[in-house]
Amino acid sequence: MTLFASQSQSNDRIYTVSSLNAQVRLILENEMGIVWLVGELSNFSMPVSGHWYFTLKDARAQVKCAMFKGSNRHVSFKPSNGNQVLVKARLSIYEPRGDYQLIIESMQPEGDGRLQQQFEQLKMTLAAEGLFAQALKKPLPQHPQRVGIITSKTGAALHDILQVLKRRDPSLAVVIYPTMVQGDGAAISIAQAIGRANSRQECDILIVGRGGGSLEDLWAFNEEIVARTIAASQIPIVSAVGHEVDVTIADFVADMRAPTPSAAAELISRDNSTQADKIKHKQQQLHHAIQCYLSEQKQHINQLNHRLERQHPQLRLNQQQQHLDEITRRLQQIMLKKIQIQQQRITQNQYKLSLHSPQQRLQHNKTALINAKHRLLDAMDRKLLNANHKLALAAEKLDTVSPLATLSRGYSITRDDQGSLIRHCDQVKAGDQLITTVTDGKIYTTVNDQ
């Protein structure tokens, strides 16, 4: 009985929200296990904790994801919004919010990731069936009389193999089984060539391979039909695919793996150093056995790690770290909002203070004083102008009755030396000194006779 079934039968239990979310998280993590998912990255963020948070979406739906720094440090590219990726993940739930989410364990670009995923899945399937087991490996003949080469008739691999065989063992007979090694139909073509060689039974050993290339170029040697055909072959097969760093499913299934096509030719051919060849052959067998053993052990360790991860305290720690990141983000938002409010209050208080500032009042009074000064000067100018006008009028009136005006018409004023005005002749006598005032000056005279 599954956990889903047992929970549905105990629906009379009363849950708290926390216990419900915790129970749902356990159900998701234990029942669903590992899932592979393709989608587009969006809302990608990387807080100071080093964890990654993002949304994985397609045209119709989206799901929240978290990738903790213990896993994201193995990602070989820099993710950004809009990337199409393939992820390996566990379903979970973020308990504080009740959000369904994915915990990402690995991430690859979609194209390479799909091929790598298919490679790993087929490798695990065939390893579980025992096709990589050392006990199934057929021994290579010590002195082969005829070798079959399954590769492209126009490829560099065939040329390299023939050159090595000609140099090391010219007497060794060669049968070429031409085949496609790349593109649509290549896997079927390779399997048919292996079947043809087995049906003819004209060779002691087969070399199956090609030159180097990308994972996509070498993909025909990762197809299941090729792997099972190699495993079923009655003739020992040496896999010689790509360069030394290239590894294919064919390498694991074959009776021997050679790092390059040239190395395969050296491996099966004889020269003066036969003992060295035997040692090298044993080394190759040992290396291949170790690889198969390590592959099986790695698969077993991965299974144990997966079981451990579901019960590991790191899971809870990661959830707490995610919760801490969420609280940190909310706290930053609250602090920023409070700072903005305080800044607005400071701005308002500064404005109010500026309205009551002594400097503002002083400037206002200074302006008022300047305006009053200008009004006073204007008033004084008007007052002076009015006074000048009145003075001019008074002067004009005074001038009309002024003695000077009379003098200007030809009259004069005569006084004695005491300053008394002479109005009559009897006021003077001979010898008196008189002063006569005319319009432009004074005349001093002496009376000679009366």
C-alpha positions as CSV (number, residue, x, y, z in Angstrom):
1,M,0.0,0.0,0.0
2,T,1.4,3.4,-0.9
3,L,1.6,6.4,1.3
4,F,-1.1,8.1,-0.8
5,A,-3.5,5.2,0.0
6,S,-2.7,5.1,3.7
7,Q,-3.3,8.8,4.0
8,S,-6.6,8.7,2.2
9,Q,-7.9,6.1,4.7
10,S,-7.0,8.2,7.7
11,N,-8.9,11.4,6.7
12,D,-10.4,11.7,10.2
13,R,-7.1,13.2,11.5
14,I,-7.1,16.9,12.2
15,Y,-3.9,18.5,10.9
16,T,-2.3,21.8,11.6
17,V,-1.2,23.8,8.5
18,S,2.5,23.1,9.4
19,S,2.0,19.4,9.8
20,L,0.0,19.1,6.6
21,N,2.7,20.9,4.6
22,A,5.3,18.7,6.2
23,Q,3.3,15.5,5.3
24,V,2.7,16.7,1.7
25,R,6.5,17.4,1.4
26,L,7.3,13.8,2.5
27,I,4.8,12.4,0.1
28,L,6.2,14.3,-2.8
29,E,9.8,13.5,-2.0
30,N,9.3,9.8,-1.3
31,E,6.7,8.9,-3.9
32,M,7.9,10.9,-6.9
33,G,11.6,10.5,-6.5
34,I,13.9,11.9,-9.3
35,V,12.3,13.6,-12.4
36,W,13.9,15.0,-15.5
37,L,12.4,18.3,-16.8
38,V,12.9,20.6,-19.8
39,G,11.9,24.2,-19.7
40,E,12.9,27.9,-20.0
41,L,14.6,29.8,-17.1
42,S,12.9,33.0,-15.8
43,N,13.0,35.1,-12.7
44,F,16.5,33.9,-12.0
45,S,18.0,35.2,-8.8
46,M,21.2,34.4,-6.8
47,P,21.2,35.9,-3.2
48,V,24.3,36.2,-1.1
49,S,23.7,32.7,0.3
50,G,24.9,31.3,-3.0
51,H,21.6,29.4,-3.7
52,W,19.7,29.8,-6.9
53,Y,16.0,30.5,-7.2
54,F,14.2,30.6,-10.5
55,T,11.1,29.6,-12.4
56,L,11.0,26.9,-15.0
57,K,8.3,27.4,-17.6
58,D,6.9,26.3,-20.9
59,A,4.2,27.8,-23.1
60,R,1.4,26.8,-20.7
61,A,2.7,26.4,-17.2
62,Q,5.5,27.1,-14.8
63,V,7.0,25.8,-11.5
64,K,9.2,27.4,-8.9
65,C,12.7,25.9,-8.4
66,A,15.5,26.1,-5.9
67,M,19.1,24.9,-6.6
68,F,21.3,25.0,-3.5
69,K,25.0,25.9,-3.8
70,G,26.1,22.4,-3.1
71,S,24.6,21.4,-6.4
72,N,24.9,24.6,-8.5
73,R,28.7,24.7,-8.2
74,H,28.8,21.8,-10.6
75,V,26.9,23.6,-13.4
76,S,29.3,24.1,-16.3
77,F,27.6,27.2,-17.8
78,K,26.2,30.5,-16.5
79,P,22.4,30.4,-16.5
80,S,20.4,33.4,-17.4
81,N,16.7,34.2,-18.1
82,G,15.6,32.7,-21.4
83,N,17.9,29.7,-21.4
84,Q,16.4,26.3,-22.4
85,V,17.7,23.8,-19.9
86,L,17.4,20.1,-18.9
87,V,17.3,19.6,-15.1
88,K,17.3,16.6,-12.8
89,A,15.2,17.4,-9.8
90,R,13.2,16.2,-6.8
91,L,9.7,17.3,-6.1
92,S,9.2,19.0,-2.8
93,I,7.2,21.8,-1.0
94,Y,8.4,24.9,0.7
95,E,6.5,24.5,3.9
96,P,6.3,28.1,5.2
97,R,4.3,29.2,2.2
98,G,3.0,25.8,1.1
99,D,4.5,26.4,-2.4
100,Y,5.1,23.3,-4.6
101,Q,8.6,23.5,-5.9
102,L,11.5,21.5,-7.5
103,I,14.8,21.0,-5.8
104,I,17.3,21.0,-8.7
105,E,20.2,18.5,-8.5
106,S,21.8,19.1,-11.9
107,M,21.3,21.4,-14.9
108,Q,22.5,21.3,-18.5
109,P,21.7,23.2,-21.7
110,E,18.8,21.4,-23.4
111,G,20.6,20.0,-26.5
112,D,23.6,18.5,-24.8
113,G,21.6,17.6,-21.8
114,R,19.1,15.5,-23.7
115,L,21.8,13.4,-25.2
116,Q,23.7,13.1,-22.0
117,Q,20.5,12.1,-20.2
118,Q,19.8,9.4,-22.8
119,F,23.4,8.2,-22.5
120,E,23.1,7.9,-18.7
121,Q,19.7,6.2,-18.8
122,L,20.8,3.6,-21.4
123,K,24.1,3.0,-19.5
124,M,22.2,2.4,-16.3
125,T,19.8,0.1,-18.0
126,L,22.4,-2.0,-19.7
127,A,24.6,-2.1,-16.6
128,A,21.6,-3.4,-14.6
129,E,21.1,-6.1,-17.1
130,G,24.8,-7.1,-16.7
131,L,25.9,-6.3,-20.3
132,F,29.0,-4.6,-18.9
133,A,30.0,-7.5,-16.7
134,Q,33.6,-8.7,-17.1
135,A,32.4,-12.3,-17.1
136,L,30.7,-11.8,-20.5
137,K,33.9,-10.4,-22.1
138,K,35.3,-12.7,-24.8
139,P,39.2,-13.0,-24.8
140,L,40.9,-11.6,-27.8
141,P,42.8,-14.1,-29.9
142,Q,46.6,-13.9,-29.3
143,H,47.5,-14.4,-33.0
144,P,44.6,-13.4,-35.2
145,Q,44.8,-14.4,-38.8
146,R,42.1,-12.1,-40.2
147,V,40.7,-8.9,-38.8
148,G,37.4,-7.3,-39.7
149,I,37.1,-3.5,-39.7
150,I,33.6,-2.0,-39.3
151,T,33.8,1.7,-40.1
152,S,33.3,4.3,-42.9
153,K,35.2,3.4,-46.1
154,T,36.0,7.1,-46.6
155,G,36.9,8.0,-43.0
156,A,40.3,8.8,-41.5
157,A,39.8,5.9,-39.0
158,L,40.1,3.3,-41.7
159,H,43.2,4.9,-43.1
160,D,44.9,5.0,-39.7
161,I,44.1,1.4,-38.9
162,L,45.4,0.2,-42.2
163,Q,48.6,2.2,-41.9
164,V,49.3,0.7,-38.4
165,L,48.5,-2.8,-39.5
166,K,50.8,-2.4,-42.6
167,R,53.6,-1.2,-40.4
168,R,53.3,-3.7,-37.6
169,D,52.0,-6.9,-39.2
170,P,51.8,-6.8,-43.0
171,S,50.8,-10.5,-43.2
172,L,47.6,-9.9,-41.2
173,A,44.6,-10.2,-43.6
174,V,41.9,-7.5,-43.4
175,V,38.2,-7.6,-44.3
176,I,36.4,-4.2,-44.5
177,Y,32.7,-4.0,-43.7
178,P,31.8,-0.5,-44.8
179,T,29.1,1.2,-42.8
180,M,27.7,4.6,-42.0
181,V,29.1,6.0,-38.7
182,Q,27.1,9.2,-38.4
183,G,23.6,10.5,-39.1
184,D,20.2,8.9,-39.4
185,G,20.4,5.2,-40.0
186,A,24.0,4.9,-38.9
187,A,23.2,2.8,-35.8
188,I,21.2,0.3,-37.9
189,S,24.0,0.2,-40.5
190,I,26.6,-0.5,-37.8
191,A,24.5,-3.3,-36.3
192,Q,23.9,-4.8,-39.7
193,A,27.7,-4.8,-40.5
194,I,28.4,-6.6,-37.2
195,G,25.7,-9.1,-38.0
196,R,27.1,-9.6,-41.5
197,A,30.6,-10.3,-40.1
198,N,29.2,-12.8,-37.6
199,S,27.2,-14.6,-40.2
200,R,30.2,-15.0,-42.5
201,Q,32.5,-16.1,-39.7
202,E,35.6,-15.1,-41.7
203,C,37.4,-13.0,-39.1
204,D,39.0,-13.8,-35.8
205,I,38.4,-10.3,-34.4
206,L,36.4,-7.1,-35.2
207,I,37.3,-3.5,-34.9
208,V,34.3,-1.3,-34.6
209,G,34.8,2.5,-34.6
210,R,35.4,5.8,-36.2
211,G,37.4,9.1,-35.7
212,G,36.7,11.7,-33.1
213,G,33.8,14.2,-33.0
214,S,31.1,15.7,-30.8
215,L,28.7,13.8,-28.6
216,E,26.1,14.1,-31.4
217,D,28.6,12.9,-34.0
218,L,29.4,9.8,-32.0
219,W,25.8,9.1,-31.1
220,A,25.4,6.1,-33.3
221,F,27.7,4.2,-31.0
222,N,25.5,5.1,-28.0
223,E,22.3,3.6,-29.6
224,E,20.8,0.5,-27.9
225,I,20.7,-1.5,-31.1
226,V,24.5,-1.2,-31.5
227,A,25.1,-2.0,-27.8
228,R,23.0,-5.2,-27.9
229,T,24.4,-6.3,-31.3
230,I,28.0,-5.9,-29.9
231,A,27.0,-7.9,-26.8
232,A,25.5,-10.7,-28.9
233,S,28.5,-10.9,-31.3
234,Q,30.2,-14.3,-31.3
235,I,33.4,-12.7,-32.6
236,P,35.4,-10.6,-30.1
237,I,35.0,-6.9,-30.7
238,V,37.4,-4.1,-30.0
239,S,35.6,-0.7,-29.7
240,A,37.7,2.2,-31.2
241,V,35.5,5.2,-31.2
242,G,36.8,8.8,-31.3
243,H,39.7,10.1,-29.3
244,E,41.0,8.9,-25.9
245,V,38.7,11.2,-24.0
246,D,35.5,10.1,-25.9
247,V,33.5,7.4,-24.1
248,T,30.5,5.6,-25.7
249,I,28.1,2.8,-24.7
250,A,29.9,0.6,-27.3
251,D,33.1,0.9,-25.2
252,F,31.4,-0.6,-22.2
253,V,29.8,-3.4,-24.0
254,A,32.7,-4.4,-26.3
255,D,35.2,-7.0,-25.2
256,M,38.0,-4.4,-25.3
257,R,38.1,-0.6,-25.6
258,A,40.9,1.1,-27.5
259,P,41.4,4.8,-27.0
260,T,41.7,5.5,-30.7
261,P,41.4,3.5,-34.0
262,S,45.2,3.5,-34.3
263,A,45.5,2.1,-30.8
264,A,43.0,-0.7,-31.7
265,A,45.2,-1.7,-34.7
266,E,48.3,-1.8,-32.5
267,L,46.4,-3.8,-29.9
268,I,45.5,-6.7,-32.2
269,S,48.6,-6.7,-34.4
270,R,51.9,-8.3,-33.6
271,D,55.4,-6.9,-33.7
272,N,58.8,-7.8,-32.3
273,S,57.8,-6.8,-28.8
274,T,55.2,-9.5,-28.3
275,Q,55.6,-9.6,-24.6
276,A,55.0,-5.9,-24.4
277,D,51.8,-6.4,-26.4
278,K,50.6,-9.0,-23.9
279,I,51.3,-6.7,-21.0
280,K,49.5,-3.9,-22.7
281,H,46.6,-6.2,-23.5
282,K,46.4,-7.2,-19.9
283,Q,46.6,-3.6,-18.9
284,Q,43.7,-2.8,-21.3
285,Q,41.7,-5.6,-19.9
286,L,42.4,-4.5,-16.3
287,H,41.6,-0.9,-17.2
288,H,38.3,-2.0,-18.9
289,A,37.4,-4.2,-15.9
290,I,38.1,-1.3,-13.5
291,Q,36.0,1.0,-15.6
292,C,33.1,-1.4,-15.6
293,Y,33.5,-2.0,-11.9
294,L,33.7,1.7,-11.1
295,S,30.6,2.3,-13.3
296,E,28.6,-0.3,-11.4
297,Q,29.9,1.0,-8.0
298,K,29.1,4.6,-9.1
299,Q,25.5,3.5,-9.9
300,H,25.2,1.8,-6.5
301,I,26.7,4.8,-4.7
302,N,24.3,7.1,-6.6
303,Q,21.4,5.0,-5.4
304,L,22.7,5.1,-1.8
305,N,23.3,8.8,-2.1
306,H,19.7,9.4,-3.3
307,R,18.4,7.4,-0.3
308,L,20.7,9.3,2.0
309,E,19.7,12.7,0.5
310,R,16.0,12.0,1.3
311,Q,16.9,11.6,5.0
312,H,19.9,13.9,5.2
313,P,19.8,16.9,7.6
314,Q,21.1,19.0,4.7
315,L,17.6,18.9,3.2
316,R,16.2,20.5,6.2
317,L,19.1,22.9,6.3
318,N,18.5,23.8,2.7
319,Q,14.8,24.5,3.4
320,Q,15.8,26.6,6.4
321,Q,18.3,28.5,4.2
322,Q,15.6,29.1,1.6
323,H,13.3,30.3,4.4
324,L,16.1,32.6,5.6
325,D,16.6,34.0,2.1
326,E,12.8,34.7,1.9
327,I,12.8,36.4,5.3
328,T,15.9,38.4,4.3
329,R,14.2,39.5,1.1
330,R,11.1,40.6,2.9
331,L,13.1,42.3,5.6
332,Q,15.0,44.3,2.9
333,Q,11.7,45.3,1.4
334,I,10.3,46.4,4.7
335,M,13.5,48.3,5.6
336,L,13.5,50.0,2.2
337,K,9.9,51.0,2.6
338,K,10.6,52.4,6.1
339,I,13.6,54.3,4.8
340,Q,11.5,55.8,2.0
341,I,8.8,56.9,4.6
342,Q,11.4,58.4,6.9
343,Q,13.0,60.2,3.9
344,Q,9.6,61.6,3.0
345,R,9.1,62.8,6.6
346,I,12.6,64.4,6.6
347,T,11.8,66.2,3.3
348,Q,8.5,67.5,4.7
349,N,10.1,68.6,8.0
350,Q,12.9,70.3,6.0
351,Y,10.3,72.2,4.0
352,K,8.4,73.2,7.1
353,L,11.6,74.3,8.8
354,S,12.6,76.3,5.8
355,L,9.2,78.2,6.1
356,H,10.0,79.2,9.7
357,S,13.7,79.7,9.3
358,P,15.2,83.0,10.8
359,Q,17.2,83.3,7.6
360,Q,14.0,83.1,5.6
361,R,12.5,85.8,7.9
362,L,15.6,87.9,7.7
363,Q,15.5,87.7,3.9
364,H,11.8,88.6,4.0
365,N,12.4,91.6,6.3
366,K,15.4,92.6,4.2
367,T,13.2,92.6,1.1
368,A,10.5,94.5,2.9
369,L,13.1,97.1,4.1
370,I,14.4,97.5,0.6
371,N,10.9,98.0,-0.7
372,A,10.1,100.5,2.1
373,K,13.4,102.3,1.3
374,H,12.3,102.6,-2.3
375,R,8.9,103.8,-1.3
376,L,10.5,106.4,1.1
377,L,12.8,107.6,-1.6
378,D,9.9,107.8,-4.1
379,A,7.9,109.8,-1.5
380,M,10.8,112.1,-0.7
381,D,11.3,112.7,-4.5
382,R,7.7,113.5,-4.8
383,K,7.7,115.7,-1.7
384,L,10.9,117.6,-3.0
385,L,9.4,118.0,-6.4
386,N,6.2,119.5,-4.9
387,A,8.2,121.8,-2.7
388,N,10.3,122.9,-5.6
389,H,7.2,123.5,-7.6
390,K,5.7,125.6,-4.7
391,L,9.0,127.4,-4.3
392,A,9.0,128.3,-8.0
393,L,5.5,129.6,-7.8
394,A,6.3,131.6,-4.6
395,A,9.4,133.0,-6.3
396,E,7.4,133.9,-9.3
397,K,4.9,135.7,-7.1
398,L,7.6,137.3,-5.1
399,D,9.4,138.4,-8.2
400,T,6.4,140.3,-9.2
401,V,6.6,142.5,-6.1
402,S,10.4,142.5,-5.7
403,P,12.3,145.8,-5.7
404,L,14.7,144.2,-8.0
405,A,12.0,143.8,-10.6
406,T,11.2,147.5,-10.2
407,L,14.9,148.3,-10.6
408,S,15.0,146.3,-13.8
409,R,12.5,148.6,-15.3
410,G,14.8,151.6,-14.9
411,Y,14.1,152.7,-11.3
412,S,16.7,153.0,-8.6
413,I,16.9,153.2,-4.8
414,T,19.0,155.8,-3.0
415,R,20.2,155.6,0.6
416,D,22.5,157.6,2.7
417,D,25.7,156.3,4.2
418,Q,23.7,155.2,7.3
419,G,21.4,153.1,5.1
420,S,18.4,155.2,5.4
421,L,16.1,155.4,2.4
422,I,16.0,158.8,0.7
423,R,12.5,159.6,-0.2
424,H,12.7,163.5,-0.2
425,C,15.3,166.0,-1.2
426,D,15.3,167.7,2.1
427,Q,16.8,164.6,3.6
428,V,20.2,165.4,2.1
429,K,22.6,168.3,2.2
430,A,25.7,169.3,0.3
431,G,28.6,166.9,1.1
432,D,26.5,163.9,2.0
433,Q,27.6,160.5,0.6
434,L,24.7,158.6,-1.1
435,I,24.5,155.1,-2.4
436,T,22.2,154.5,-5.4
437,T,21.2,150.9,-6.2
438,V,20.3,150.1,-9.8
439,T,19.5,146.8,-11.4
440,D,23.1,145.7,-12.0
441,G,25.0,147.3,-9.1
442,K,25.5,150.3,-6.8
443,I,26.5,153.9,-7.5
444,Y,28.3,155.9,-4.9
445,T,27.8,159.7,-5.2
446,T,28.5,162.9,-3.3
447,V,26.0,165.7,-3.0
448,N,27.5,169.0,-4.4
449,D,24.5,171.2,-4.1
450,Q,21.0,171.0,-2.9
